[in-house]
Amino acid sequence: MKILIVDDHAFVRHGLKAILKSIDENANFVDAVDCENAMEIINSQDVFDMVLLDIYLPDTQGLKCLEQVLRRVGNPVVIVSTLRDPKMIWDALKMGARGFVCKGMRPEQMEAAFKIIHYGGHYIPSEVLAMPLCGERTGHLTRRQTQVLELIAQGLPNQEIADQIGCQEKTIRSHLTQIYKFLKVKSRAEAIKVAQERGVIE
């Protein structure tokens, strides 16, 4: 099995390889750190049996890279991301992604998901199936603000959030200002507490 892993974090790629090796110990891996790098590899190499793609890359955000990859790859493309926006997840699946695997899943859950996809199935986590659409879930928060809020709840500092979603740290501060205003809070801890109570995040 030949697998292309498109993610700008080396530790994520390393972890995914370890999980996939448990499915096929002879699996071969090719790494790409952004969308441009991925497309160069796809255009220059043989067919991949599976492509694992993060939605938020340094040079491309949202579903643009998925669209480009799907044009060139006929085999399973799997979204592997911290993304928790149900509308974007469903849009990715409608476009042709074969599944969504959350980076926060336990290794054994990831392994089970990849097996389902490898053997021809589709994988959608039960928590995604249970999620209401974005407008129902977040009120007046934008998708990006909701994503920032969820990463804050994971304990990530501003710079790491900025690196993960591909923007500047000052943009995260701006999002926080709007989040605090919307939730009527003054701190990260209060924002997390109120957001969880309202069902904005889990």
Secondary structure, DSSP 4 states (H G I P E B T S, - for coil): -EEEEE-S-HHHHHHHHHHHHTT-TT-EEEEESSHHHHHHHHHHSPPPSEEEE-S--SS--TTHHHHHHHHH--S-EEEEES---HHHHHHHHHHT--EEEETTS-HHHHHHHHHHHHTT--B--HHHHHPPPHHHHHTT--HHHHHHHHHHHTT--HHHHHHHHTS-HHHHHHHHHHHHHHHT-SSHHHHHHHHHHHTS--
